[in-house]
């Protein structure tokens, strides 16, 4: 399952870079826990995919990060 998600993330990064000519260094993924329903896949993502850092953060932190800098990419990934 990890390989499938990693491939999908890799394809997403390549597609965004191709279509928008954007080059981002980090993707943020929402990882729900602490009493919240957690439908995040039960996988360990690599630290980097396509030379892009992968960070798991809470949805609250994701919202703050997007408000701080609109160009940050926060993904709410579900299983």
C-alpha positions as CSV (number, residue, x, y, z in Angstrom):
1,X,0.0,0.0,0.0
2,X,2.9,2.4,0.8
3,X,4.2,2.0,-2.8
4,X,0.8,2.8,-4.3
5,X,0.4,6.0,-2.2
6,X,4.1,7.0,-2.8
7,X,3.5,6.5,-6.6
8,X,0.4,8.6,-6.5
9,X,2.2,11.4,-4.6
10,X,5.1,11.2,-7.1
11,X,2.7,11.5,-10.0
12,X,0.9,14.5,-8.3
13,X,4.2,16.3,-7.8
14,X,5.3,15.7,-11.4
15,X,2.0,16.8,-12.8
16,X,1.8,20.0,-10.7
17,X,5.4,20.9,-11.7
18,X,4.7,20.3,-15.3
19,X,1.4,22.2,-15.5
20,X,2.2,25.1,-13.2
21,X,6.0,25.3,-13.5
22,X,5.9,25.5,-9.6
23,X,8.8,24.1,-7.6
24,X,7.9,23.4,-4.0
25,X,10.2,21.7,-1.5
26,X,7.6,20.4,1.0
27,X,4.2,18.8,0.9
28,X,2.1,18.7,4.1
29,X,-0.3,15.9,4.8
30,X,-3.0,16.1,7.4
31,X,-2.8,13.3,10.0
32,X,-5.8,13.2,12.3
33,X,-5.4,11.9,15.8
34,X,-6.0,12.9,19.4
35,X,-9.7,11.8,19.6
36,X,-10.5,12.7,16.0
37,X,-11.6,10.1,13.5
38,X,-8.5,9.0,11.6
39,X,-9.0,7.7,8.1
40,X,-5.4,8.4,7.1
41,X,-4.0,5.2,5.5
42,X,-2.1,2.9,7.8
43,X,1.3,3.5,6.0
44,X,4.7,5.0,6.6
45,X,5.5,7.6,3.9
46,X,9.1,8.2,2.9
47,X,10.7,11.4,4.1
48,X,11.1,12.6,0.5
49,X,9.3,11.9,-2.8
50,X,10.6,13.4,-6.0
51,X,13.1,15.5,-3.9
52,X,10.1,17.0,-2.0
53,X,10.0,16.7,1.8
54,X,6.9,14.9,3.1
55,X,5.5,16.1,6.4
56,X,2.6,14.7,8.4
57,X,0.9,17.4,10.5
58,X,-2.4,17.9,12.3
59,X,-5.2,19.5,10.4
60,X,-5.1,22.5,12.7
61,X,-1.4,23.1,11.9
62,X,-2.2,22.6,8.2
63,X,-4.7,25.4,8.3
64,X,-2.3,27.7,10.1
65,X,0.5,26.9,7.6
66,X,-1.7,27.7,4.7
67,X,-2.8,31.0,6.3
68,X,0.9,32.0,6.9
69,X,1.9,31.3,3.3
70,X,-0.7,30.7,0.5
71,X,1.8,28.8,-1.7
72,X,2.1,26.0,0.9
73,X,0.5,22.8,-0.2
74,X,-1.6,21.0,2.4
75,X,-3.3,17.7,1.4
76,X,-6.1,16.0,3.3
77,X,-5.4,12.5,2.3
78,X,-7.8,9.7,3.2
79,X,-7.5,5.9,3.0
